[in-house]
């Protein structure tokens, strides 16, 4: 085994402390995931096809011996034929119980399938399926400028091997693949393809993105690409903004999460922005990086608006952008719907856990996760004794905001979960290839800009460990004493408050 990066999925499968216990029924599916995890899986050294170990120069090589899991353990605990590569790489993690016997048993179960011809690695078994949006739109873009979009491809049921990504069609030259995370074998989950649009002429521009793979639901998947080119007269600046921005339904007196509005200079000269104003106090500018800014051709500025209805029903306002550009002021219509307070939604309990080995906190309202954390299936986690109410993600009350969860394995040997109900924060993390989107986990009311929560709710304080220990971690608590204690730790151990007001990340219904 060549000395490269960590193998067996230490970071993803084990550093999150969800390793299985030593005695359990062998799980070939899990073994396949550990073997093929990229990076840092067995495949990183032995190749994605166990039947063709590229290091050994012969079919199976030393991989086949791993069908007996104790042979893998021998390679961890001592030299094989005088070679200590496996020992040097893996023994420290085995001694720290970051690699368990159960993991080795699952890998061996997978290899047994491969070499018996019943699954994976070219020995049989069926690939999974893929799905993606039918089209990808880029809006209106000035000629000479570009717009980048990300396409998420979902892999289901089993691994899929991607062969190529290509662009064809009438205006294929206006579109290009800027990044490709769907390359080679991809296990169930998702991957992203970045596509850039740079129109060469005015008008509608169309092309087709083709994804070739061995997916069982089709060897090719096509996605329609479309955008509009815009030519601006030489020497003039002009701002472009969306015609409308729609805020989430919000209870009367409560304040919604903010939505970000992007204002772009589609002209060929710089534009000085004088002001951004709202015609109604119900639509609040929570941030404004446009007023006073000079926006260069092709560049953009942003401002954010939140909705705080004073009465129920449909509400609207005009957001005016005054500038030196052509056609000033630009107008954006803000729309929202005020809802009557009280009622709606199913309250569930979010439970907090702590892992002393990783010095990380973790919250979940998912019953299956709570059960496995409590019974030790996920090793090393203990309840802290703190809980708070949230709304179930299914049929949440109007005006509540969705909390999204991400997971990252980029902080070896640790990993991290991240929660947010902020749309701008969500979009930023979603575009970061180091974070995997796990889904929507629950709903909550959101605080006002000053950190106050709606009547009948408690503030949930958000704390950040400032990257201590090499991996980011957030803690959410309704206990003010706990919050103050973490903020007052010695400088090298102190956490940082994040959120509205004094650091309120969300609100907990009572």
N, C-alpha and C positions, 0 to 999 in steps of 0.2 A: 504494500500500500504506500503510495507516494505521500510525502509530507506536504499537505496543503492546509486547507481550512478545517475547522472542526467538522466531524461527521456525525451520522446518526441523528441529525436534526436536534442537536443539543439545545441550540438557542430556541427554536420554535416550539418543539414538542416537550422539552424538559425544563428549560429555564423558566417557563411560565408556571412551573410547579404542578403541572397536571400530569405527571408521570404515573403510570400504573404501578400497583404493588407487585412484589416478586412472584406471588403465586396466583396465577390466573390462567384461564383458557387461552391458548394461543390464538391470535387475531391476525390473519394474513393481510387483511385490508389495511389495518394500522401499520403492519410491517412494511407494506408497499409504500405507504405515505412517508415513513421514516427513511426508507432506503432512497426514495426519489426526491426527498426534500431538497430544494435548490435555493440558495447555496447551502453548503454544510451537510448534505446528506451523504450516504454511502456512494451514491452515483457521482459525487464530486471527484472521487478517486477512481472508482471502478467503472464509470460509465452508466448511462441510463438503462442499458440492456445487460442484465447480469450474465446472460449467455455468451457475451462477447467482451470479456474483461480486457480493455485495451492495454493495460500494463503487462499482462502476462503473455500477450501475443498468441494466445491459444484459447479456444472456446472454454468458457467458464473460469479458467485460471484457478486462482485461490478462492474464488467466490463460492464455488459449489460446496466446499467443505463447511461453509456456514449454514448448510441445511441442518447441521447438528449444532445447536446454539452454544453448547459448551466449547466448541472449537473457536467461536468468536471470543469467548471469555478467555481462552488460552492465549489468544493473540493480544488481549488487553493486559493480561497478568505476566506475560513473559515473552521472550523473543521466539520467533518462528524461523527456523533454519538460520539462526544468527541475526535475523533482522528485527530491529526494535521499533520500527516506525509506528505500528499500532500501539505498542506499549507507551511510547513517548507521547503520542497524541491523546490517548483515551484513558489511561490509568488514573490520572488526577481526577477526571470527571466521574469515573466509576467509584473511586474511593470516597468522593463527596456525595455519592448516591444521586448524581445528576444523570447517570446512565444506570438503568436498573436491569436485573435479570429478565424482567418481564419484557423490556424493550428488545433484548436479544432474542427471546423466545418468539416474539412477533415477527422479527426480521427473518428468523429461520423458517417460520411457517410460510412466509411469502416466498422464500427461495425454494422451499419444497414444492410449492405450486409451479414455480417457473421451470424447475428441472424435471418435474413430473408431467409437464405439458398441460397444466390445468389453469394457468393464469399468468399475466404480466410478462415483461421482459422478452417478448417475442415468442413465448412458449404457448400461446393460446390466450383465451379470454377476449372480451370485446372492449374496444375503446368506449369512452363516454360520449356525451352529446355536448354541443355548444349552442349558445344563444347570444344574440346581440341586438341592439336597436336596428330597426329597418332602415333608418336614415340618420344622417348627421348634418345639421344645419350650421352655417357659419355667419348668417346675417349679412349685413351690408358692410363691405370693407373697401377702403380707398385703394385705388391702384397704386402699387408701390409699397403698400402696407401689408400686413399679414395678420391672421387670426388663427390661434391654435386651439384645437378641441381634443378631448380624450374620449375614446370609445372603450367601454367596458365589455369584455367578452367573458361570459360565464361558462365554466366547465362543470358538468354535472355527471354523477353516477360513477365515473371512472376516469383515469387519466386520458388525455388526448394529446397526440403529437402534431404540432403545427409545422407545416412545410414552408409556407411562404405567405407574404402579404403584398398585394400589388394594387395599382391604380390604373384604370383604363377608362375610356369614354371620350366624349366630344371635347372636354376641356381638362383632360387629365394632367396637362402641363401646369395647371393652376393649383393643383393639389399635390401634396407630398407627404410621405410617412416620415415623421420627425423622430419617432421612437417606437420601439416594438418590444413590449414585454411578453407577447404571445409568440414565443420562439422555442422550438423543440418540445420536449415533453412537459406538459403542465397538468398537475394534479387537480382534483375537484376543488373549485374555488373560483377565482376570477383573475384576469390579467388585462392590461390596458395597452391600447395602441394609440399613439399620438399622431394626429393628422393636422397639417398646416394648410391654410388657404391663402394664397397670394394672387389676387386676380390680375390678369394681364390686360383686361379690357372691361368696359362698362357692360352692365346687363347681367342676366342670369347665367350662372356658370354651373355645369353639372359634370359629374364623373361617378365612377363606381369603384368602391373598395372591395377587393376579393380576398377572402381568407381561405387558404387551402390547408386541409388537415385530414386526419383519418377518423374524424368524428362519425359515429354511426348514423347521425341524422343528415349526412350529406358531406361529400368531399370538399365542397366549396360553400362558403357563406358570403353573400353579397350585401353591401350596405350602400345605399344611395347617398352621395355627397352633393350638397348644393350650397350656393352662396351667390351674392350679388356684388358685382364690381361697381365702384363709383368713381367717376372722374371729376376732380374739382379744378376749377379755373386756376391758372398759375397766379401765384402771388397773393392769394386770399386765404384766410383762416376761417374755419367753420366748425362749430361744435355739433356733435351728434349724440343724442341721448334717447333712451327708449321712450315710446309714446306714453306708456303706463307702467306703474309699479303697483302690484297687488299685495296688500298686507294680509296676514292671517286673521280669521275671525277671532275677535277678542272681546272678553267680557267687559261690560261697562265699568269704567274706573280702573281697569287693569291696563297694563302696557305690554304690547306684543314684543317679540324679538325683532331686532332691526333688520331691514333689508338694504342691501347695498346697491346703489345706482352708479353705473360707470358712464362717464362723459368723455368722449373721445374726439380729438381734433382730426377731422377727415379732410382738412384743407392742406394747403401747401405753405402756410405762414403761421407763425406763432400766434396764439390767442391769449389775451389777458382776461381772466375771469374776475369780475368785480364782486359778485355775490351770488349766493343760493338762498332763496327764501321760500317759506311755506305760507300759503294763504289761510291755513287753519291751525289752531293750537292742538287739534286732535291728531295732527300728523307732525311729529317732532323730529327735527334734525338732530340725531344723536352723535354724529361725527361729520366733519366737513373739511376735506382736504382740497376742495376746489376754490373756495373764496380766497382771492388774493394770489392764486397760483397762475403761473405762465405755462400754458400747455403747448408743447412743440408739435409740429405735424406728425401724425401717427401715434402720438403719446396720449395718455388719458389721465384723468383724476377721478376720485370717487367721493361720494358722500353717502351717509346712511340715514334712513328714516324709520321711525317706529310709529305704531298706531295706538292711541289711547282714547277710545271713544267716550264721549260724554253722554251719549244716548244710544239706545238700540236701533238697529236698522242699517241700511246702506249709507255710507259716509264717503266723502271725497274731498280732495283739495288739489290746488295747483302748485307745483314746485317750479319756481322760475329761476333760470340760470342766465344772469346778465353778464355780457362779455363784450370784447371788442370784435368778435367774430361776425361773419355774415349771418343775417337772420336773427340776431339777438333781440329779445331774450328767447331762449328755448324753453318750452313748457313740457313738464312731465305730469300727467294726471295720476294722483295717488288715490287708490281705492281701498276700502275696508268695510267690514260689516261688524257692527256692534251687537253683542249678544247679551241677553238678560243674565244676571248673575245667579249663581247657585245651581246645584244639581249636575247630573251627567257624569258618565265615566265610572269605571270600576277601580276602586283603590286597592293596591297591592303593596306588600311590604318589601322595601329594598334593605338588604342585610349587608353590613360591613364585615370584612374579613381582613386578617393581617398575616403575612408570611414573614417570620423572623429571619429566615435564611436569606431572603432577598430584601428585607426591610421595605416591603411594598404593601400598600392598602388596595383593596379591591371591593367593589360593590356589585350586587346583582339582585334582580327581582325575578329571575328565571327559576321556576321551581326545580327543574332537573339539576341546574348548577348548584342550587342551595343544598339539595340532597347529597350530591357528590362531594361538595365541600365539607358538609357536616359528617359524612360517614368515612371520610379519609380516602375516597377514590382519587381525589385531587390532593396529593400529599403536601403537608406542611402548612395548611391554612387553618386558622382558628378565628372564631367569632370575636369581635372586639366588645360586643354588648350594645353597640349602637345600631339603630334602625331608623328609618323614616318612611313615610307613605309617599307613593307615586301613583300615577294612573297607568293601568294596563294599556299597552300600545294598540289593542283592538278596541275600536269605538271609543276613543278618548273624548272628554268634554270639549265643546267648542272653546276656542281661545287658548287651549293648552298648546305647548310646543313639544315637538318630538325630540327625544334624546337619542343621538346616534353614537354607536360604539365602533372604535377602531382598534387594531392590534398591530404591533410592530415587533420584528425580531432583529432590528438593526443595532441593538445595544448589547451585543454578545459579551459575556455569557448570560445576560439578563434580557428580559423582554418587557413590554409595557402595553397596558390598555389605556385608551383615551376616550373620554365622554364629552360631548358638546351638544347644546341645543341652539347654538348661535349659527345662523346660516352662512355668514362670511367665514367663520372659523371652520365650519363643516366643508365648504368648498375648497378652502386652502389645503386642509388635510387630505381630502379626497384626491386632489391633484398631486399629492406627494407619493411617489412610488414606494417609499419606505414604509408606508402605512397601508394595512389591509382593512377594507370596510367590512365589518361583521354584521351590520344591520341596525334596525331601530329597536331599542330595548324597552323603553317606556316613555310616558309623557308627563310633563310637569307644567305648572304655571310659571311664568317668568317675572323677575323683579323689574321695577321701574329703574330709570337711570341712577337714581339716588340709593338704590339697594332695597327699597321698601317692597314688601310682598303684598298681594291682594288680601283682603279680609278673609279669615278662615284658613290661612296658610302660614307656614313657618319659613324663615329664611334658611337655605342650605348653603353653608359657607364652603367656598372652593379654595383649597390650599395646594401649592405646588412645591415639590421638594428641591426645585432649582437644579435638577440634574444630579443630585448627590448619588454617589455609588455608581455613576456611569450610565444610569437609565432614568428617564423621567417618570414621575409618579404623581398622581393627583389624589387628594383625599377630599371627601365630601362629608360634612357633619352639620347637624343642627345644634350641636352643643357649643355655646359661645366660650365656655371655660376651656374646652379642648382646643378650640381654634386659637385662643389667646396664648395657651401654653406652647403650641407648636411655633407660633410666631416669635415667642420670647426666648427660644433656645439659643445657645451660644452661636455666634455668627457662622461657624462652619457647619452647624447642624440645623440652623433655622430654616423654616419654610416660608413661602411668600404667599400673600393673599392675592387672589385673582377674582375678578367679577365686578358687578355693579356696586357702587357705594363703597362700603368697607370690605367688599370681597364676597358678594352674594352671587353664586353661580346659577341657582334655580330656587324654586319655592316648593315646599312640601304640603300637600293638602291635609287638613286635619279631619 
